[in-house]
Amino acid sequence: MFEIGAALDRSTADVRATESADDFKTYVRFVGKVMTDVLLEVINPVCAQYPDLKPTQLYRPGESVPPSAKTYVHRGIPPPSGGSDVR
């Protein structure tokens, strides 16, 4: 799911470079809706049922990150930054 989101995010640059401003705005809204739906309907429920799968990037600043949490590494998803509770 994260790789799909990263690919969608990268695709916006292509659309910006090749399509009109109106088409770009429409596309970005669509991509935002898809990414929101994936987070709310797929990623969050899976992480709620299987907490060990929740990557460190999904923890809020200051939220305690369990030692078992792993950072999801993908070129389209930046690693977490700063904060004593973020690994």
C-alpha positions as CSV (number, residue, x, y, z in Angstrom):
1,M,0.0,0.0,0.0
2,F,2.9,2.4,0.8
3,E,4.5,1.7,-2.6
4,I,1.2,2.4,-4.3
5,G,0.9,5.7,-2.5
6,A,4.5,6.6,-3.4
7,A,3.9,5.8,-7.0
8,L,0.7,7.9,-7.1
9,D,2.6,10.7,-5.4
10,R,5.4,10.5,-8.0
11,S,2.8,10.4,-10.8
12,T,1.6,13.9,-9.9
13,A,4.9,15.4,-11.2
14,D,4.3,13.8,-14.6
15,V,0.8,15.1,-14.8
16,R,2.0,18.6,-13.7
17,A,4.6,18.5,-16.5
18,T,2.2,17.3,-19.3
19,E,-1.3,18.5,-18.5
20,S,-3.2,21.8,-18.0
21,A,-3.4,23.4,-14.6
22,D,-7.1,22.4,-14.4
23,D,-6.4,18.8,-15.3
24,F,-3.5,18.7,-12.8
25,K,-5.8,20.1,-10.0
26,T,-8.4,17.4,-10.8
27,Y,-5.7,14.7,-10.8
28,V,-4.2,15.8,-7.5
29,R,-7.7,15.8,-5.9
30,F,-8.3,12.3,-7.2
31,V,-4.9,11.1,-6.0
32,G,-5.5,12.7,-2.6
33,K,-8.8,10.9,-2.3
34,V,-7.3,7.5,-3.2
35,M,-4.4,7.9,-0.8
36,T,-6.8,9.0,2.0
37,D,-9.0,6.0,1.3
38,V,-6.1,3.6,1.3
39,L,-4.9,5.0,4.7
40,L,-8.3,5.1,6.4
41,E,-9.8,1.9,4.9
42,V,-6.7,-0.4,4.5
43,I,-3.6,0.7,6.3
44,N,-5.1,2.0,9.6
45,P,-7.4,-1.1,10.1
46,V,-4.5,-3.5,9.3
47,C,-2.2,-1.6,11.8
48,A,-5.0,-1.6,14.4
49,Q,-5.3,-5.4,14.1
50,Y,-1.6,-6.1,13.7
51,P,0.2,-3.3,15.7
52,D,3.6,-4.8,14.9
53,L,3.1,-3.9,11.2
54,K,2.6,-0.2,12.0
55,P,5.7,1.6,10.6
56,T,7.3,4.4,12.6
57,Q,6.2,7.0,10.0
58,L,2.6,6.5,11.1
59,Y,3.2,7.5,14.8
60,R,2.4,11.1,15.7
61,P,5.2,13.3,17.1
62,G,5.5,12.6,20.8
63,E,3.6,9.3,20.6
64,S,5.4,6.4,22.1
65,V,6.9,4.1,19.5
66,P,7.2,0.5,20.6
67,P,10.6,-1.2,20.2
68,S,9.1,-3.6,17.8
69,A,8.1,-0.9,15.3
70,K,10.1,-0.8,12.1
71,T,10.8,2.1,9.8
72,Y,9.3,1.5,6.3
73,V,12.0,2.3,3.8
74,H,11.1,3.3,0.3
75,R,12.5,5.9,-1.9
76,G,9.1,7.6,-2.1
77,I,8.5,7.7,1.7
78,P,10.9,9.8,3.8
79,P,12.2,8.4,7.0
80,P,10.8,9.9,10.3
81,S,12.6,13.0,11.5
82,G,13.6,14.0,15.0
83,G,11.8,13.4,18.3
84,S,13.0,11.3,21.1
85,D,10.2,8.8,20.7
86,V,10.8,8.3,17.0
87,R,13.2,5.6,15.9
